[in-house]
Amino acid sequence: MRLKTVKLINFRGYRDLAVPIDEAMTGIVGRNDFGKSTILEALDIFFESGSVKVDKSDMNCFALAAREERFEIACEFDDLPDRLVLDANVETTLEQEHLLNSGGVLEVVKTFKASTGKPERTAIRCDHPAAAPLDSLLSQKIADLKKLGREMGVAVADERVASLWRQAIREAAAPIQCQETLLDVDKGLSTEAKSVWSKIQEQLPTFALFKADRESSDGDAEAKNPLQQAVKDAQAALHEQISALEQQVEDSVLDVANRTLEKLKEMAPELASELRPRFKEKPKWSFSFTLDGENGIPINKRGSGVRRLILLNFFRAEAERSAGSARNVIYAIEEPETSQHPNYQVMLMKALLALAGQSNRQIIVTTHVPALAGLIPTEGIRYVTKDEHGTPSVRMPDEHVLKEAAESLGVLPESGMERARAVVLVEGKADVVFLHHTSVALRDAGYVGSSLDDERIVPVPIGGCGSVKHWVTLKVADSLGVPWCVFLDSDVGGDPAAVKNIQKRKAEVEAVGRSFYTTKKREIENYLCPDLIRQMTAKDVTYTDTCDAKKIIGATVRVSPDDVIDHFWPSMTADLMRQRSAYAAEGEERCELEELVGNLLALTAER
């Protein structure tokens, strides 16, 4: 399941709020103290992650003055499982069980008492049968379902399976009148060990909140949370095995209990008849992990910068590994810029963007730093603002909202555009070095007539096509009447989600009549000549056109992968470029980089 919407009723500064969550990355942006953190903390309370404790001060003061008695946090989920086993290995669906709301999604509502802040109930808001006996089928025991089914004259293939009885009873009662219902998970979803609700809970995403500010205690959650989240992911991946082991433990214990009662009957039959063996709650699997510092000093005692550095590299590692479980994971990060060097801030955001490209990961960040806000995809922007009365609201991205958000945050295009006759939008600084040197080398060798500088064609790094900074740059380019195009790595052979995202951006750019160019190889680093690197470093390095050349080269010569182009590309000659970018098409040898520079130089002809 994937988080679709979070709804807040009478929670802190929000009287009635619904925030759509993007399927990949959601960036909640706006000024300080406007309510960004409130949304993340509401999710932490909803998922019971333990970082945030709910109390009566969370009740909206205006709602309290109006004598309202509760506040509410609700979440909607889509990407629902096609089939769900609720009992006896027989499949059903949430739709068949009438557990979806009018929008066709699962909506779980958690209500809290205004007077104490304590949880009041958890319910599912759904379009559910309104009349008896259909309104209470999910809370009936198998014996009651059998009795009702026989009274209605229905039969099922296996009388031991409750979901089969429910389905047959509903079919016999058709057509069914439904109405919006808050179905209490304790009272309305099975009396037998809350089986229906527990099965649904197993499908919900796991959630981890990483806050900007924490107290430094020995058990500081920020120091261990990344590893604790890794434990959750591992448990989710091994869910079937863990469930089977739990069942074995339960069966074994119940067997001992039942045999004990059989012996008790021999001595005190009246007492034995009163006793029923059952587990009060499911067993809990608990693993507590942390990282020990020097001389046993906890990592959290070494300052927030060190803790955030651990967090940064946790996300970098997560972005590089394949997703471990089918269960969705939501990472919420409050102000990733806190206690970090600007270079690390950008590195963290790029790692989060890569992680968001995985199909079973969702990222939610809050920030008010222009450099980070500018990297967030425009479709994921949620702009928090206040009206003239000081009432907070969250606005979705459109032309006006993006303009207001960009101005509020100070997101600006790169300098130098004022002299440009054309603009090439690229991802980062390395692409600028790549294009500038390529055009100069090919010009000097006589393969092209001029360089990008000669024609005042400016490569502008925007952190990724479709980002807020990309949007701002396009607006400036359009206002100046400057032609523009996009050049990005293809990522071919890399993460399929990243490749899919690039194709999506390509379609968007071409839909507005602009050109979109990608490398034939995986990244610009794949065009580097291994012999050149050997001459410069005395290190042998081997890579293909589709492997992660940047990482391989960086590890071999001991430089940051992001600095590989800066180190080696200025030494590439025109002949080496042509050799490394040669390809065959329509029976002839062609040169990719020569063609690319030619296409970019042609931009000025569009004016």
C-alpha positions as CSV (number, residue, x, y, z in Angstrom):
1,M,0.0,0.0,0.0
2,R,1.0,3.6,-0.7
3,L,0.2,6.7,1.3
4,K,-2.1,8.9,-0.8
5,T,-3.5,11.6,1.5
6,V,-3.1,12.7,5.2
7,K,-6.1,14.4,6.8
8,L,-6.0,16.5,9.9
9,I,-9.1,17.6,11.8
10,N,-8.7,20.0,14.8
11,F,-5.0,19.0,15.0
12,R,-2.8,21.9,16.3
13,G,-3.0,24.8,13.8
14,Y,-5.2,22.9,11.3
15,R,-9.0,22.8,11.6
16,D,-9.6,20.8,8.5
17,L,-6.8,19.9,6.2
18,A,-6.1,17.3,3.5
19,V,-2.6,17.0,2.0
20,P,-2.2,14.8,-1.0
21,I,1.1,12.8,-0.9
22,D,3.1,12.3,-4.1
23,E,3.8,8.7,-5.0
24,A,7.5,9.4,-5.0
25,M,8.7,12.6,-3.3
26,T,6.7,15.2,-1.5
27,G,8.4,18.5,-0.5
28,I,6.5,20.5,2.1
29,V,8.0,24.0,1.8
30,G,7.2,27.4,3.3
31,R,8.4,29.8,5.9
32,N,9.3,28.8,9.5
33,D,6.4,28.2,12.0
34,F,3.8,27.8,9.3
35,G,3.0,24.2,10.1
36,K,5.3,22.1,8.0
37,S,6.6,19.9,10.9
38,T,3.0,19.5,12.1
39,I,2.2,17.3,9.1
40,L,5.2,15.1,9.6
41,E,4.5,14.7,13.3
42,A,0.9,13.9,12.7
43,L,2.1,11.0,10.5
44,D,4.4,9.8,13.2
45,I,1.5,9.7,15.6
46,F,-0.7,7.9,13.2
47,F,1.9,5.2,12.4
48,E,2.8,5.0,16.2
49,S,6.5,5.2,15.4
50,G,7.3,6.5,18.8
51,S,9.2,9.7,18.0
52,V,6.3,12.0,18.8
53,K,4.0,11.7,21.8
54,V,0.4,12.9,21.4
55,D,-1.2,15.0,24.3
56,K,-4.1,17.3,24.9
57,S,-2.1,20.3,23.7
58,D,-2.4,18.9,20.2
59,M,-6.1,19.9,20.2
60,N,-6.8,23.0,18.0
61,C,-7.5,25.9,20.4
62,F,-10.3,27.3,18.3
63,A,-12.0,23.9,18.1
64,L,-11.6,23.6,21.8
65,A,-13.2,27.0,22.4
66,A,-16.1,25.8,20.2
67,R,-16.5,22.9,22.6
68,E,-15.5,20.2,20.1
69,E,-14.4,17.1,21.9
70,R,-11.8,15.3,19.7
71,F,-9.2,15.7,17.1
72,E,-8.5,13.3,14.2
73,I,-5.6,12.1,12.0
74,A,-6.6,10.1,9.0
75,C,-4.6,8.5,6.1
76,E,-5.8,7.3,2.7
77,F,-3.9,4.5,1.0
78,D,-4.0,3.4,-2.7
79,D,-1.9,0.8,-4.6
80,L,-4.0,-1.7,-2.6
81,P,-3.2,-5.5,-2.7
82,D,-5.1,-7.3,-5.5
83,R,-5.9,-10.1,-3.1
84,L,-5.9,-10.4,0.7
85,V,-6.0,-13.5,2.8
86,L,-8.1,-12.7,5.9
87,D,-8.8,-16.2,7.1
88,A,-8.1,-19.9,6.3
89,N,-5.9,-19.1,3.2
90,V,-8.9,-18.0,1.2
91,E,-8.4,-14.8,-0.8
92,T,-10.7,-11.8,-0.8
93,T,-10.4,-8.1,-1.4
94,L,-10.9,-4.9,0.5
95,E,-13.5,-4.0,-2.1
96,Q,-15.4,-7.2,-1.6
97,E,-15.5,-6.7,2.1
98,H,-16.8,-3.1,1.6
99,L,-13.9,-1.5,3.3
100,L,-13.1,1.2,0.8
101,N,-14.3,4.8,0.9
102,S,-16.2,6.6,-1.8
103,G,-13.0,7.3,-3.6
104,G,-12.1,3.7,-3.8
105,V,-9.2,3.9,-1.4
106,L,-8.5,2.6,2.1
107,E,-9.0,5.3,4.7
108,V,-7.9,4.7,8.3
109,V,-9.0,7.2,10.9
110,K,-7.5,7.7,14.4
111,T,-9.4,9.8,16.8
112,F,-8.1,11.3,20.1
113,K,-9.9,12.8,23.1
114,A,-9.5,16.6,23.4
115,S,-9.5,16.5,27.2
116,T,-6.5,14.1,27.5
117,G,-5.0,13.6,24.1
118,K,-5.4,9.9,24.5
119,P,-6.4,7.7,21.6
120,E,-10.2,7.2,21.5
121,R,-10.6,4.7,18.6
122,T,-9.2,3.6,15.3
123,A,-11.7,3.1,12.5
124,I,-12.0,2.6,8.8
125,R,-14.1,5.2,6.9
126,C,-15.8,3.2,4.2
127,D,-19.0,2.8,2.1
128,H,-20.4,-0.1,4.1
129,P,-23.8,-1.9,4.1
130,A,-26.1,0.2,6.1
131,A,-28.8,-2.3,7.3
132,A,-28.6,-5.3,9.6
133,P,-27.4,-8.0,9.4
134,L,-25.0,-7.0,6.6
135,D,-23.6,-4.0,8.6
136,S,-22.0,-6.3,11.2
137,L,-20.8,-9.3,9.2
138,L,-17.1,-8.5,9.8
139,S,-17.6,-8.7,13.5
140,Q,-19.5,-12.0,13.6
141,K,-18.0,-15.3,14.6
142,I,-18.0,-18.2,12.2
143,A,-20.8,-19.9,14.1
144,D,-23.0,-16.8,13.8
145,L,-22.2,-16.5,10.1
146,K,-23.1,-20.2,9.5
147,K,-26.4,-19.7,11.3
148,L,-27.2,-16.6,9.3
149,G,-26.2,-18.2,6.0
150,R,-28.4,-21.2,6.6
151,E,-31.3,-19.0,7.5
152,M,-30.8,-17.2,4.2
153,G,-30.5,-20.5,2.3
154,V,-26.9,-20.1,1.1
155,A,-24.2,-22.7,0.9
156,V,-20.4,-22.4,0.7
157,A,-17.6,-24.7,-0.5
158,D,-15.8,-24.7,2.9
159,E,-18.0,-23.9,5.9
160,R,-14.9,-23.2,8.0
161,V,-14.1,-20.0,6.1
162,A,-15.7,-16.8,7.4
163,S,-14.9,-14.8,4.2
164,L,-16.8,-17.3,2.1
165,W,-19.9,-17.0,4.3
166,R,-19.7,-13.2,4.2
167,Q,-19.5,-13.2,0.4
168,A,-22.4,-15.7,0.0
169,I,-24.6,-13.8,2.4
170,R,-23.9,-10.5,0.6
171,E,-24.7,-12.0,-2.8
172,A,-28.0,-13.4,-1.5
173,A,-28.9,-10.0,-0.1
174,A,-28.1,-8.0,-3.3
175,P,-28.7,-5.3,-4.1
176,I,-26.9,-3.8,-1.1
177,Q,-27.5,-0.2,0.1
178,C,-24.3,1.3,1.4
179,Q,-23.5,4.5,3.3
180,E,-20.4,6.2,4.7
181,T,-19.5,4.5,7.9
182,L,-16.8,4.7,10.5
183,L,-16.2,1.0,11.2
184,D,-14.4,0.6,14.5
185,V,-11.5,-1.8,14.1
186,D,-11.9,-3.2,17.6
187,K,-15.7,-3.7,17.5
188,G,-16.5,-3.9,13.8
189,L,-13.6,-6.0,12.4
190,S,-13.9,-9.6,13.7
191,T,-14.2,-10.7,17.3
192,E,-11.7,-13.5,16.8
193,A,-8.3,-12.0,17.6
194,K,-9.1,-8.9,15.5
195,S,-8.0,-10.9,12.5
196,V,-9.3,-8.6,9.7
197,W,-7.7,-5.5,11.1
198,S,-4.4,-7.3,11.9
199,K,-4.2,-8.5,8.3
200,I,-4.8,-5.0,7.0
201,Q,-2.1,-3.6,9.3
202,E,0.4,-6.0,7.9
203,Q,-0.1,-4.4,4.5
204,L,0.3,-0.7,5.7
205,P,3.6,1.1,5.0
206,T,6.2,1.4,7.6
207,F,7.1,4.9,8.6
208,A,10.3,6.6,10.0
209,L,10.5,10.3,11.0
210,F,13.9,12.0,11.2
211,K,13.6,15.3,13.1
212,A,15.8,18.3,12.9
213,D,16.1,18.9,16.7
214,R,16.4,16.3,19.5
215,E,17.5,16.1,23.0
216,S,20.8,14.2,23.4
217,S,20.1,11.2,25.5
218,D,21.8,7.9,25.5
219,G,18.9,6.4,23.6
220,D,18.6,9.2,21.2
221,A,16.4,8.0,18.4
222,E,18.2,9.9,15.7
223,A,21.4,8.1,16.3
224,K,19.8,4.7,16.0
225,N,16.7,5.2,14.0
226,P,18.3,4.5,10.6
227,L,19.4,1.1,11.8
228,Q,16.1,0.5,13.6
229,Q,14.3,1.3,10.3
230,A,16.6,-1.3,8.6
231,V,15.3,-3.8,11.2
232,K,11.7,-3.0,10.3
233,D,12.5,-3.4,6.6
234,A,14.1,-6.8,7.2
235,Q,11.2,-7.9,9.3
236,A,8.7,-6.9,6.6
237,A,10.8,-8.8,4.0
238,L,10.7,-11.9,6.3
239,H,7.0,-11.5,7.2
240,E,5.8,-14.9,6.0
241,Q,8.6,-16.7,7.8
242,I,8.0,-14.8,11.0
243,S,4.2,-15.4,10.8
244,A,4.8,-19.1,10.3
245,L,7.2,-19.2,13.3
246,E,4.7,-17.3,15.4
247,Q,2.0,-19.8,14.4
248,Q,4.3,-22.7,15.4
249,V,4.9,-21.0,18.8
250,E,1.2,-20.4,19.3
251,D,0.3,-24.0,18.3
252,S,2.9,-25.4,20.6
253,V,1.9,-23.3,23.6
254,L,-1.8,-24.0,23.1
255,D,-1.2,-27.7,22.8
256,V,0.5,-27.6,26.3
257,A,-2.4,-25.5,27.7
258,N,-5.1,-27.8,26.3
259,R,-3.3,-30.9,27.6
260,T,-3.0,-29.2,31.0
261,L,-6.8,-28.5,31.0
262,E,-7.5,-32.1,30.1
263,K,-5.5,-33.2,33.1
264,L,-7.3,-30.5,35.2
265,K,-10.7,-32.0,34.2
266,E,-9.7,-35.2,36.0
267,M,-9.3,-33.3,39.2
268,A,-11.5,-30.2,39.0
269,P,-13.9,-30.4,36.0
270,E,-15.9,-27.4,37.0
271,L,-12.7,-25.2,37.1
272,A,-11.4,-26.6,33.8
273,S,-14.7,-25.8,32.1
274,E,-14.4,-22.1,33.0
275,L,-10.9,-21.7,31.5
276,R,-10.1,-20.9,27.9
277,P,-6.5,-20.8,26.6
278,R,-5.7,-17.7,24.5
279,F,-2.8,-15.3,23.9
280,K,-3.4,-11.9,25.3
281,E,-1.4,-10.3,22.5
282,K,0.8,-11.4,19.6
283,P,4.5,-11.9,20.3
284,K,6.8,-8.9,19.6
285,W,10.0,-9.1,17.8
286,S,12.3,-6.5,19.2
287,F,15.9,-5.6,18.1
288,S,17.7,-2.5,19.4
289,F,20.6,-1.4,17.3
290,T,23.0,1.6,17.5
291,L,26.5,2.6,16.6
292,D,29.2,2.7,19.3
293,G,31.6,5.6,19.1
294,E,35.2,5.8,20.4
295,N,35.8,4.4,23.9
296,G,32.1,3.4,24.1
297,I,30.9,7.0,23.8
298,P,27.4,6.9,22.2
299,I,27.3,8.5,18.7
300,N,24.6,10.9,19.8
301,K,27.0,12.5,22.3
302,R,29.3,13.6,19.5
303,G,27.0,16.4,18.2
304,S,24.1,16.8,15.9
305,G,26.4,17.2,12.9
306,V,27.8,13.7,13.3
307,R,24.3,12.3,13.8
308,R,23.1,13.9,10.7
309,L,26.1,12.7,8.8
310,I,25.2,9.2,9.8
311,L,21.7,9.8,8.6
312,L,23.0,11.2,5.2
313,N,25.0,8.1,4.6
314,F,22.2,5.8,5.6
315,F,20.1,7.3,2.9
316,R,23.0,7.1,0.4
317,A,23.3,3.4,1.2
318,E,19.5,2.9,0.9
319,A,19.5,4.7,-2.5
320,E,22.1,2.3,-3.8
321,R,20.7,-1.0,-2.7
322,S,17.8,-2.8,-4.2
323,A,14.6,-2.5,-2.3
324,G,14.5,-5.3,0.2
325,S,10.8,-5.8,0.7
326,A,7.5,-5.4,-1.2
327,R,6.1,-3.5,1.7
328,N,6.1,0.3,1.2
329,V,8.4,2.4,3.4
330,I,7.8,6.1,4.0
331,Y,10.9,8.2,5.1
332,A,10.0,11.6,6.5
333,I,12.9,14.0,7.0
334,E,12.5,17.4,8.7
335,E,14.9,20.0,7.4
336,P,17.7,17.9,6.0
337,E,19.9,21.0,5.9
338,T,20.2,21.1,9.7
339,S,23.8,20.9,11.0
340,Q,25.2,20.0,7.6
341,H,27.6,21.6,5.1
342,P,25.9,22.8,2.0
343,N,27.6,20.2,-0.1
344,Y,26.3,17.5,2.2
345,Q,22.8,19.0,2.0
346,V,22.7,18.7,-1.7
347,M,24.2,15.2,-1.5
348,L,21.4,14.1,0.9
349,M,18.7,15.5,-1.3
350,K,20.1,13.7,-4.3
351,A,20.2,10.5,-2.4
352,L,16.6,11.0,-1.3
353,L,15.6,11.7,-5.0
354,A,17.2,8.5,-6.0
355,L,15.5,6.6,-3.2
356,A,12.1,8.1,-4.2
357,G,12.6,6.6,-7.6
358,Q,12.2,3.1,-6.2
359,S,8.7,1.8,-6.5
360,N,8.2,0.9,-2.8
361,R,9.7,4.0,-1.3
362,Q,8.0,7.4,-0.5
363,I,10.0,10.4,0.7
364,I,8.5,13.4,2.5
365,V,10.8,16.4,3.3
366,T,10.3,19.8,4.8
367,T,12.7,22.6,4.0
368,H,13.0,26.3,3.5
369,V,16.5,26.4,2.0
370,P,16.4,27.5,-1.7
371,A,19.2,25.1,-2.8
372,L,17.2,22.1,-1.5
373,A,13.7,23.3,-2.3
374,G,14.8,23.9,-5.9
375,L,15.7,20.2,-6.4
376,I,12.2,18.9,-5.4
377,P,10.1,17.8,-8.4
378,T,7.3,20.4,-9.1
379,E,4.5,17.8,-8.9
380,G,5.6,17.0,-5.3
381,I,5.6,20.5,-4.0
382,R,3.2,21.3,-1.2
383,Y,3.3,25.0,-0.3
384,V,2.4,25.9,3.3
385,T,1.2,29.4,3.7
386,K,-1.2,31.5,5.9
387,D,-4.1,33.8,4.9
388,E,-4.7,37.3,6.2
389,H,-6.3,35.9,9.3
390,G,-3.2,33.7,10.1
391,T,-5.0,30.4,9.2
392,P,-2.5,27.9,7.7
393,S,-3.3,26.0,4.5
394,V,-1.4,23.8,2.1
395,R,-1.6,24.6,-1.6
396,M,-1.0,22.3,-4.5
397,P,1.5,23.2,-7.3
398,D,0.1,25.3,-10.2
399,E,1.5,28.2,-12.1
400,H,0.6,30.7,-9.4
401,V,1.6,28.6,-6.4
402,L,5.0,27.7,-7.9
403,K,5.7,31.3,-8.6
404,E,4.7,32.3,-5.1
405,A,6.7,29.4,-3.5
406,A,9.8,30.1,-5.6
407,E,9.7,33.8,-4.6
408,S,9.0,33.0,-1.0
409,L,11.9,30.5,-0.8
410,G,14.3,32.5,-3.0
411,V,14.7,29.8,-5.6
412,L,16.7,31.5,-8.4
413,P,18.1,30.3,-11.7
414,E,21.9,30.1,-12.2
415,S,23.7,33.4,-12.9
416,G,24.9,34.0,-16.4
417,M,21.5,33.6,-18.2
418,E,21.4,37.3,-18.9
419,R,24.1,36.9,-21.5
420,A,22.8,33.7,-23.0
421,R,21.5,33.4,-26.6
422,A,20.4,29.8,-25.7
423,V,20.2,27.6,-22.7
424,V,21.0,23.9,-22.1
425,L,19.4,22.5,-18.9
426,V,21.6,19.9,-17.3
427,E,21.6,18.1,-14.0
428,G,24.8,19.3,-12.3
429,K,28.1,21.1,-12.5
430,A,29.9,18.1,-14.0
431,D,27.6,18.3,-17.0
432,V,28.7,21.9,-17.5
433,V,32.4,20.9,-17.5
434,F,31.6,18.0,-19.9
435,L,29.7,20.2,-22.5
436,H,32.1,23.1,-22.4
437,H,35.3,21.1,-22.9
438,T,33.7,18.8,-25.5
439,S,32.6,21.7,-27.6
440,V,36.0,23.5,-27.3
441,A,38.0,20.3,-28.1
442,L,35.9,19.5,-31.1
443,R,36.1,23.1,-32.4
444,D,39.8,23.2,-32.0
445,A,40.2,19.9,-33.9
446,G,38.0,21.2,-36.7
447,Y,35.1,18.8,-36.2
448,V,32.6,21.6,-35.4
449,G,32.6,25.2,-36.4
450,S,32.4,26.9,-32.9
451,S,32.1,26.2,-29.2
452,L,29.2,26.8,-26.9
453,D,30.9,29.9,-25.5
454,D,31.4,31.2,-28.9
455,E,27.7,31.1,-29.5
456,R,26.8,32.2,-26.0
457,I,25.0,28.9,-25.3
458,V,24.9,28.5,-21.5
459,P,24.6,25.1,-19.8
460,V,22.5,25.7,-16.6
461,P,22.5,23.0,-13.8
462,I,19.0,22.6,-12.5
463,G,19.4,19.4,-10.4
464,G,17.1,17.4,-12.6
465,C,14.4,18.0,-15.2
466,G,11.0,18.7,-13.6
467,S,12.4,20.3,-10.4
468,V,11.3,23.7,-9.0
469,K,14.6,25.2,-10.1
470,H,14.0,23.8,-13.6
471,W,10.6,25.5,-13.6
472,V,12.1,28.8,-12.5
473,T,14.8,28.6,-15.1
474,L,12.3,27.9,-17.9
475,K,10.2,30.9,-16.8
476,V,13.3,33.2,-17.0
477,A,14.3,31.7,-20.4
478,D,10.8,32.2,-21.8
479,S,10.7,35.7,-20.5
480,L,14.0,36.5,-22.3
481,G,12.9,34.8,-25.5
482,V,15.8,32.4,-25.2
483,P,15.7,28.9,-26.9
484,W,16.4,26.0,-24.6
485,C,16.7,22.2,-24.5
486,V,17.5,19.5,-22.0
487,F,20.6,17.2,-21.7
488,L,20.6,14.4,-19.1
489,D,22.3,11.1,-18.5
490,S,20.2,8.2,-19.8
491,D,20.9,5.9,-16.8
492,V,20.6,3.0,-19.1
493,G,21.5,-0.2,-17.3
494,G,20.9,1.5,-13.9
495,D,17.8,1.8,-11.8
496,P,14.8,1.0,-14.0
497,A,12.7,3.6,-12.0
498,A,15.3,6.3,-12.9
499,V,15.1,5.3,-16.5
500,K,11.3,5.5,-16.5
501,N,11.4,8.9,-14.8
502,I,13.8,10.2,-17.5
503,Q,11.4,9.0,-20.2
504,K,8.6,10.7,-18.5
505,R,10.5,14.0,-18.4
506,K,11.5,13.5,-22.1
507,A,7.8,13.3,-23.1
508,E,7.0,16.4,-21.0
509,V,9.7,18.5,-22.6
510,E,9.0,17.3,-26.2
511,A,5.3,18.0,-25.6
512,V,6.1,21.7,-25.3
513,G,8.1,21.6,-28.6
514,R,11.6,21.5,-27.0
515,S,14.5,19.1,-27.7
516,F,15.5,16.5,-25.1
517,Y,18.9,14.8,-25.4
518,T,20.3,11.9,-23.4
519,T,23.5,10.0,-23.4
520,K,23.6,6.7,-25.3
521,K,25.8,5.3,-22.5
522,R,24.7,5.3,-18.9
523,E,26.3,8.5,-17.7
524,I,28.9,11.1,-19.0
525,E,31.6,9.3,-17.0
526,N,31.2,6.2,-19.2
527,Y,32.7,8.3,-22.1
528,L,36.1,8.6,-20.2
529,C,38.9,6.6,-21.8
530,P,40.4,4.0,-19.4
531,D,43.8,4.4,-21.0
532,L,43.8,8.1,-20.2
533,I,43.0,7.4,-16.6
534,R,45.8,4.8,-16.5
535,Q,48.3,7.4,-17.9
536,M,47.2,10.0,-15.3
537,T,47.0,7.8,-12.2
538,A,48.9,4.5,-13.0
539,K,45.7,2.8,-12.0
540,D,43.9,0.2,-14.2
541,V,40.1,0.6,-14.3
542,T,37.6,-1.4,-16.2
543,Y,33.9,-0.5,-16.9
544,T,31.3,-1.0,-19.6
545,D,28.9,1.4,-21.3
546,T,26.1,0.6,-18.8
547,C,27.8,0.1,-15.5
548,D,28.3,2.7,-12.8
549,A,31.6,4.1,-14.2
550,K,31.5,7.1,-11.9
551,K,31.5,5.0,-8.8
552,I,34.1,2.5,-10.2
553,I,36.5,5.2,-11.3
554,G,36.1,7.1,-8.1
555,A,36.8,4.1,-5.9
556,T,39.8,3.1,-8.0
557,V,41.6,6.5,-8.0
558,R,40.3,7.6,-4.6
559,V,38.4,10.7,-5.6
560,S,34.7,11.5,-5.0
561,P,32.5,10.1,-7.7
562,D,31.1,13.5,-8.2
563,D,34.5,14.9,-9.0
564,V,35.5,12.3,-11.6
565,I,34.6,14.5,-14.6
566,D,36.4,17.5,-13.1
567,H,39.6,15.4,-12.7
568,F,39.7,13.7,-16.1
569,W,37.5,15.1,-18.8
570,P,39.5,18.3,-19.4
571,S,42.3,16.0,-20.5
572,M,40.2,14.2,-23.1
573,T,41.2,15.0,-26.7
574,A,38.8,15.3,-29.6
575,D,40.0,12.0,-31.0
576,L,39.5,10.2,-27.7
577,M,36.0,11.7,-27.5
578,R,35.2,10.5,-31.0
579,Q,36.6,7.1,-30.3
580,R,34.6,6.8,-27.0
581,S,31.3,8.0,-28.6
582,A,31.5,6.2,-31.9
583,Y,28.4,4.2,-32.9
584,A,27.0,2.6,-36.0
585,A,23.7,3.6,-37.6
586,E,22.2,2.9,-41.0
587,G,25.4,1.2,-42.1
588,E,27.8,4.0,-41.3
589,E,30.0,5.0,-38.4
590,R,28.8,8.1,-36.5
591,C,30.0,10.2,-33.6
592,E,27.5,10.8,-30.8
593,L,29.3,13.7,-29.1
594,E,29.9,15.5,-32.3
595,E,26.2,15.2,-33.2
596,L,25.2,16.4,-29.7
597,V,27.4,19.6,-29.9
598,G,26.0,20.2,-33.4
599,N,22.5,20.0,-32.2
600,L,23.2,22.4,-29.3
601,L,24.9,24.9,-31.6
602,A,21.8,24.8,-33.7
603,L,19.7,26.3,-30.8
604,T,20.8,29.8,-31.8
605,A,19.2,29.4,-35.2
606,E,15.8,29.2,-33.4
607,R,15.9,32.8,-32.4
